[in-house]
């Protein structure tokens, strides 16, 4: 069922915004670009966000901060009041400290990328919905004295003559099953066939089942993340996902990042241990998927997996030591199909594991999976594919060519190196607006609870809004001349107080320092200059990009306009940005649905040129140029440039 | 060094024969067709085989049976005296009871088939000496900042550009080794490659070793026999066999024949048990081969195996129950290459096991191996390939077509069903001659020791000689009119006393009964009629055979002329008969030496037509016609026919 949406009119600004049922008025105001002082994250403790409901009804918004008289008059706390009707809301003077607010900041609703998913219908239309593992039902003529060819020959004959299947190879485990299984239901059997990568390759017969089981054919798709492992159980007949599960990668107790894991793997027994841990996690997830979906494991025909280079090597028990040592060499790009049981996966003997190939030590199978799953590799459009995390991986190209690189952005987007940085958990400030006159903030926290810190996406919004309001300059320095107690110098470092101590959950002022801003600028500069370097190397400009695909958990939270204001993403029509979520998992599922992926991925990997940015001479120049908000070259950000001009003009 | 050969002249017959140094005079006499009464098997106990050395010297031949005067005169016991010089020997009247002996029986030396072996030089000349597993030495450019492609890609690039190797597949175990191994000797490595069966298939890289190890590349070839398992360690660089070993198949404690093994395999846990037993035997043999040859197991690249259908299925742990049940269906003809470790073979992880395909339940991989190893499948000549045992397998054809069948000959050739039948062990009568006047026998036993019984090859000679001497007729019945105490009736059955009790090691008369002869006739009839049926089915006659290849242990002992006299083998120039010994082992070694075998065997198996004799209507007629000595149709045996005519004429 589609969610109900309602209109909210803010007076005296006369701003109209449409929001979902259940959204708070503070969120509606944030989206409408209407400033309301709101400092406590939405818990109703500060009582400053009073608004008056003129027409329509809201839910809640009443607490002990309001008198009976207030309530009678229609006063509500905007941070608690939830929309359930079209409403007209008046923002009183004391809530909207400056009535210029709404006029100055052309706040547009926080705008995240549109979601791109696997389109099964399209896949079917394009004839691509041909899984690498298929089942076929065979009716064999029973043997008699005049026809006693071997059982396998009997099957081969029917496959050849009645099903036009040639170049077949029967694996030993299935040969072992054949004599008894084919006699179970009067020589009526279903075979499971693994298609070759190349059309002239051999089709492997990996399983045989009595009777007709063609309606039951399943795959497991797995993303092996450094932090988290996700799995899906995919119905290969319908293409649908029947169950999903995720869990922390049990390797996490051996370090949070890939480098620490590699160090651990180099210790005696370490590689085996880390292999066992991640396989344990995968097996737990498989167990849950099987339980939830209720499928018979004998009908699970394949498992497809994608992970970054280190995760893939640890999973396959391949020493990753040279990944972290100059010149950073991974063991392999491609891995052959592997019997799942050979790598300790708890699936039946016949299950073949297909593992995504790698490009380089730091552009791994997760990125390749995203490129394949998103269909970028089949598109005419010049696409920037980007997965933002501690390491950001960038791929630029289209169906004809691709270049890629990994940039070390540092942990700023995950809250690392930021004084009050945190992950997007309860109490994380995830939205922010500022009154351009009073410089008072308006915040929304994750879970509408008392502020604890600032998450990556909140940080981007905060820096963008502070920049647009002239509170910080292009260098990320605070305007020392502004008249507000929120900007202050502590131990020689300028900072902005986002939330006063009494409104936080941590009994300390939550601040944003110039060091924090500098870290953010370095992080976004690394990514942007990575894109610039890649484009530069192929002789293109950033204005030639047709679209951006964001992958990874962080991408879903990014406010696109704000990311473009700070110069994290190239300025582009936000309509041309899409988000694929877990691209690695998407690619794993995609390769379970269409065997074409396995064929195409070989070409993609071969055609993709990897750049080691540290070895690319132009990178440092691009990086230095990107250490500004948004960039030293404002022509790359025309909208920001135009608004800055307008602001300077207004200030004159 | 070639063995020394000497001339022996027998007087008064004036017969000359050339024998090897160390041969006894009794053997020389047997070969010369000179009859000497010799009843004790050559132990010197009966003292009847006295001869006089006229010129030259012999070794031994003196015991307490001879007086000092005898010795002084040059008298020696022919069964003990060994040739070490050209000698002239006089046979006294008391030793040669009838001086007509030598004139009547045109005894020719026991003539076994010439030995056919793998001709390495020819194989090299024909460009066939290309093992399925090759090693190549690679010098990789070390990675640097400007060239940090993955290790496997680095190897692929060198293999492609410098060695023209394409379509490569790296298996996971070798990928695991690569990162460390290539760095061990400065990026100089040797790869082990398994060639594809089809030229357009993939070459698998299965091992990588530091430095140049191309000079060390070995294979193990194994014949999995029902009774005995034989192994060879083959040098794939020179083609030579470096070590040989054999042992009883440990399954033998679960029954001597394949049917009993199948019955055992059908019991709970039986299949696993039998698999473990034969693998245990193979592993012991491998251990011995490695120890004897002193090779490094890391340099053993492949193991090739051949066995009959039941042995192959038990080895691969495939339920053989349908082999022994009508309509006698084996699981498969072909088996894919299998990792040796997957079937519990004690060889390194990279070793691939290649298993010979089967034709039918009773024409197995051992026969296919013989056909391939002997080169029969590449020959223009119409060849009869035959492996005689309890089951005799017959293949007829040439490079264009082949037909095959298995016939149940029964155990007569292995001594089964024969009153005094035994295997070719110590004391087995293995050669026999008869005085056509006195009907006294002359025997030679295995090991020149006191007679214990009659082995299969001895039985054939005995029946042939008795037939030629007119002691038995075409029906295998004794001539009741002959005046000799050696033919007698016991409990209603006629028999011939081969050795009187006092000269045996068993304190009983060793006899040959009409029932024994009948069993032999049935056995040889089954085989001969099998050949006839196959030829009949393809519209050819037995006179069109160009040659015969004998395979199997029994074949080496067969006296070709005698086998043709009794009608076991078609009458053909003995020069055209060759013996390949253990054809199964020969084929296993051959497929280790030349990958062409693997390619060709597919076509051979597909083109070979298997006949179930019991389902072939003409078989019973052929069988009935073959239950005579040599056959009801004497025109099939012209030499025998002519001698019979001459004999009848002489008798008139």
Interface residues (C-beta under 8 A of the other chain):
Chain A: X143 X144 X145 X146 X147 X148 X149 X150 X151 X152 X153 X169 X170 X171 X172 X175 X176 X178 X179 X180 X183 X200 X201 X202 X316 X317 X318 X319 X321 X322 X326 X327 X328 X329 X330 X331 X332 X333 X334 X335 X336 X338 X342 X343 X358 X360 X361 X612 X615
Chain B: X143 X144 X145 X146 X147 X148 X149 X150 X151 X152 X153 X169 X170 X171 X172 X175 X176 X178 X179 X180 X183 X200 X201 X202 X316 X317 X318 X319 X321 X322 X326 X327 X328 X329 X330 X331 X332 X333 X334 X335 X336 X338 X342 X343 X358 X360 X361 X612 X615
